[in-house]
């Protein structure tokens, strides 16, 4: 059996829907001079034009098996969601430089949720926030250069400037079979906190999603039901121990009092 070619690990292992590039960046790279990756040629910035948005849409067709609607991308234009692109300067064979989009991250800011974060009493009186990574990707030609990590870091830093210490965690969903993505988030100190059953419906099949969370500004993950039970039992034991101590103290006092009466 011939090996199935997948350009993106986000597509199911048996998928045949991801075997050709559609974004213009790949054509441009074929016309460039061979060179190694130089970080100083990389720029991270916000989206500026409709033409850039069209390229982002084409890249999403390459990267993800989900058919994102035009409304999904319009949310960026209307500033309901944020988009950071990784732009790289290349030199073409005619010696003219050109800037191409080699990666991007789409995200939005949401209220913090007790499903993913442990709330203290004081936390209920603050407008705590979370950053949800909707999509993130880099082109295959420039993978393994840390671009995705820089995009995540930049999105966090940019949001921290706006939200200050109210930003408590970053989270996202990863389809269960995408092991490279899972290793990427674990390498970047994200924790896998839960599995959402049948979260994705891709090419006629249901797939689970793993939820990854990166905690910030002193936040920590919420207690599981088992941890809450253990905590409750521990408290019960403490109260039982305290009651036994009081009982012992009362018995000692009562015994001493009787001894005093017997003497006199």
C-alpha positions in Angstrom: 0.0 0.0 0.0 1.3 3.5 -0.9 2.1 5.8 2.0 -0.5 8.6 2.4 1.1 12.0 2.1 -0.1 14.6 4.7 1.2 18.1 4.6 -0.3 18.8 8.1 -0.6 16.6 11.2 -3.9 18.2 11.9 -5.6 16.1 9.3 -6.6 12.5 10.2 -3.9 9.8 9.5 -5.9 8.3 6.6 -6.9 11.6 5.1 -6.3 12.3 1.4 -7.5 15.9 1.5 -4.2 17.5 2.4 -1.7 16.6 -0.4 -1.1 20.0 -2.2 -0.2 23.5 -1.2 -2.6 26.4 -2.1 -1.1 29.5 -0.4 1.1 31.8 -2.5 4.0 31.7 -0.1 5.2 28.3 -1.5 5.4 29.6 -5.0 7.5 32.6 -3.9 9.8 30.4 -1.9 10.5 28.3 -5.1 11.9 31.5 -6.6 14.2 32.4 -3.8 17.9 31.9 -3.4 18.9 29.0 -1.1 19.8 30.2 2.4 19.6 29.2 6.0 17.1 30.6 8.4 18.0 33.9 10.1 15.9 35.1 13.0 16.7 38.8 12.3 14.7 38.5 9.1 11.6 37.5 11.0 9.0 40.1 12.1 5.9 39.5 14.3 3.1 41.9 13.8 -0.6 42.3 13.5 -2.6 41.8 10.3 -2.7 44.9 8.0 -4.6 44.2 4.8 -7.3 42.1 3.1 -4.6 40.6 0.9 -2.8 39.2 4.0 -6.1 37.9 5.3 -6.7 36.0 2.0 -3.3 34.4 2.4 -4.1 33.4 6.0 -7.3 31.8 4.8 -5.4 29.8 2.2 -2.9 28.7 4.9 -5.7 27.5 7.1 -6.9 25.3 4.3 -3.5 23.7 4.3 -3.1 23.4 8.0 -6.5 22.4 9.3 -9.2 19.9 8.3 -12.0 22.2 9.5 -13.7 24.4 7.0 -13.5 27.8 8.7 -16.3 30.2 7.5 -15.7 33.7 6.2 -17.3 35.0 9.4 -14.5 33.3 11.3 -11.9 35.5 9.5 -14.1 38.6 9.5 -14.0 38.5 13.3 -10.3 39.5 12.9 -11.2 42.5 10.7 -13.9 43.6 13.2 -11.3 43.2 16.0 -13.4 40.6 17.9 -10.4 38.3 17.5 -6.7 38.9 17.3 -4.2 37.8 14.6 -0.5 37.9 14.8 1.5 37.0 11.7 5.1 35.9 11.3 6.6 37.7 8.3 9.9 36.6 6.9 12.1 38.5 4.4 13.5 36.4 1.6 15.8 37.2 -1.4 14.5 36.1 -4.8 16.6 34.8 -7.6 16.4 38.3 -9.3 18.0 39.7 -6.1 14.8 41.5 -5.1 13.8 41.0 -1.4 10.2 40.1 -0.6 8.3 39.5 2.7 6.1 36.4 3.0 3.8 35.1 5.7 5.4 32.0 7.2 3.1 31.6 10.3 0.3 33.1 12.3 -1.7 32.8 15.5 -5.4 33.6 15.9 -6.7 34.1 19.5 -9.2 36.0 21.6 -9.6 37.1 25.2 -12.2 35.4 27.3 -13.3 35.5 31.0 -11.4 33.0 33.2 -13.4 29.8 33.9 -13.4 27.7 37.0 -13.3 24.6 34.8 -9.7 25.4 34.1 -8.5 27.5 37.0 -8.8 27.2 40.8 -10.6 30.3 42.1 -10.0 31.7 45.5 -12.7 33.8 47.3 -11.0 37.1 46.2 -10.9 35.9 42.6 -14.7 36.1 42.3 -14.5 39.9 42.7 -12.0 40.5 39.8 -12.5 40.4 36.0 -10.0 37.7 35.5 -9.2 36.8 31.9 -7.9 33.9 29.7 -6.3 33.8 26.3 -7.8 31.2 24.0 -5.7 30.1 21.0 -8.1 29.5 18.2 -5.5 28.4 15.6 -1.7 28.5 15.2 0.5 27.3 12.4 3.7 27.6 10.5 4.6 26.6 6.9 6.5 23.4 6.5 9.5 25.1 4.9 10.2 27.0 8.1 9.2 24.5 10.8 11.6 23.6 13.6 12.9 27.2 13.9 10.9 28.2 17.0 8.4 30.4 15.1 5.3 28.9 16.7 6.9 29.4 20.2 7.6 33.0 19.4 4.0 33.5 18.2 2.6 32.2 21.5 5.1 34.3 23.5 4.3 37.4 21.6 0.5 36.9 21.9 0.9 36.5 25.7 3.2 39.5 26.1 0.8 41.7 24.0 -2.2 40.6 26.0 -0.3 41.1 29.3 0.3 44.7 28.4 -3.4 45.2 28.0 -4.9 43.0 30.7 -2.0 43.3 33.3 -2.2 40.7 36.1 -5.8 39.7 35.2 -4.6 37.3 32.5 -4.4 34.0 34.4 -4.0 31.3 31.7 -3.7 30.4 28.0 -5.6 27.4 26.7 -6.5 25.6 23.5 -7.8 22.3 22.1 -5.7 19.7 20.2 -7.2 16.8 18.3 -6.2 13.5 19.8 -4.1 12.1 17.0 -2.0 15.2 16.5 1.0 14.1 18.6 3.5 16.6 17.3 1.2 19.5 18.4 0.9 17.8 21.8 4.6 17.6 22.2 5.0 21.2 21.2 2.7 22.4 23.9 4.2 20.2 26.6 7.6 21.5 25.6 6.3 25.0 26.1 5.1 24.1 29.7 1.4 23.7 28.9 -0.5 21.1 31.0 -3.0 18.6 29.6 -5.9 19.2 32.0 -8.8 17.3 30.4 -10.2 15.4 27.4 -13.3 16.5 25.7 -15.1 13.5 24.1 -16.2 13.8 20.5 -15.2 17.5 20.4 -14.3 17.4 16.7 -16.2 16.0 13.7 -13.6 15.6 10.9 -14.2 13.9 7.5 -17.1 11.9 8.8 -15.6 10.8 12.1 -15.7 11.9 15.7 -12.5 12.7 17.5 -11.6 13.6 21.1 -9.8 16.8 21.9 -7.1 17.3 24.6 -7.3 20.6 26.4 -3.9 22.2 27.2 -3.5 25.1 29.6 -0.5 27.4 30.5 -1.0 29.0 33.9 0.2 32.6 34.5 0.4 35.2 37.3 0.1 32.7 40.1 -2.9 30.8 38.8 -3.1 27.0 39.1 -5.4 24.3 37.7 -8.8 23.6 39.3 -9.3 20.6 41.5 -10.6 17.4 40.0 -13.5 15.6 41.6 -11.1 13.1 43.1 -8.9 15.8 44.5 -11.9 17.6 46.0 -13.0 14.3 47.6 -9.5 13.7 49.1 -9.4 17.3 50.3 -12.9 16.9 52.0 -11.8 13.6 53.7 -8.7 15.3 54.9 -10.7 18.1 56.4 -13.0 15.6 58.0 -10.0 13.8 59.6 -8.7 17.2 60.9 -12.1 17.9 62.6 -12.2 14.4 64.0 -8.7 14.8 65.4 -9.7 18.2 66.9 -12.8 16.6 68.5 -10.7 13.8 70.0 -8.3 16.3 71.4 -11.1 18.2 73.1 -12.6 15.0 74.4 -9.3 14.0 75.9 -8.8 17.4 77.5 -12.3 17.3 79.0 -11.7 13.8 80.4 -8.4 14.9 81.9 -10.0 17.9 83.6 -12.9 15.8 84.8 -10.6 13.2 86.3 -8.4 15.8 88.0 -11.5 17.4 89.4 -12.7 14.1 90.9 -9.2 13.5 92.4 -9.4 16.9 94.1 -12.8 16.0 95.6 -11.5 12.7 97.0 -8.6 14.4 98.7 -10.8 16.9 100.5 
